């Protein structure tokens, strides 16, 4: 099971998507989930609309990831349309390939496939039929309202040749214990968990 620290391994909410949280995750061998948007033609690490000059550049984030030999996969949440060319340029410049994109709008996703990105579709209560399933390399499985994701749901996607990333319930304010128990036997590099508790996930699946 790969571990993706949600917006880095943060200990206080103010650390989300910060250099401190990313360094903590990379130092411990975790991957990260993070967000990118553009600001005046420059890609930034930002969940919400970037304001001011203090928002981290994507280039800086990628260089930080590259500087840690044991850092894991990057799950890049795409927060705006039309970023393919800028993102491809940034990745090629640093030489990072262990990254997948997700959460693109459906029409915008087609540009990612055309540009050769690894992209995941979404499966949730709101998206029971994942879009562009045939083109996607993986599935981002989310549970907004209840713990509906079973091992059987995951296995169905694996049997279809897809990688899977599971969204842990604490990201939506729920206790993850029951879901983690349901997923306890899931193993292998084709499965990832996106969590605010990467250290505990490492104890369970490491």
Secondary structure as GFF3:
##gff-version 3
##sequence-region A 1 206
A	DSSP	beta_strand	2	6	.	.	.	ID=ss1
A	DSSP	three_ten_helix	13	15	.	.	.	ID=ss2
A	DSSP	alpha_helix	19	27	.	.	.	ID=ss3
A	DSSP	beta_strand	31	39	.	.	.	ID=ss4
A	DSSP	beta_strand	42	45	.	.	.	ID=ss5
A	DSSP	alpha_helix	58	66	.	.	.	ID=ss6
A	DSSP	beta_strand	74	78	.	.	.	ID=ss7
A	DSSP	alpha_helix	84	94	.	.	.	ID=ss8
A	DSSP	beta_strand	99	102	.	.	.	ID=ss9
A	DSSP	alpha_helix	106	114	.	.	.	ID=ss10
A	DSSP	beta_strand	120	123	.	.	.	ID=ss11
A	DSSP	beta_strand	138	141	.	.	.	ID=ss12
A	DSSP	alpha_helix	151	159	.	.	.	ID=ss13
A	DSSP	beta_strand	163	167	.	.	.	ID=ss14
A	DSSP	three_ten_helix	169	172	.	.	.	ID=ss15
A	DSSP	alpha_helix	177	182	.	.	.	ID=ss16
A	DSSP	beta_strand	191	195	.	.	.	ID=ss17
A	DSSP	alpha_helix	198	205	.	.	.	ID=ss18
###
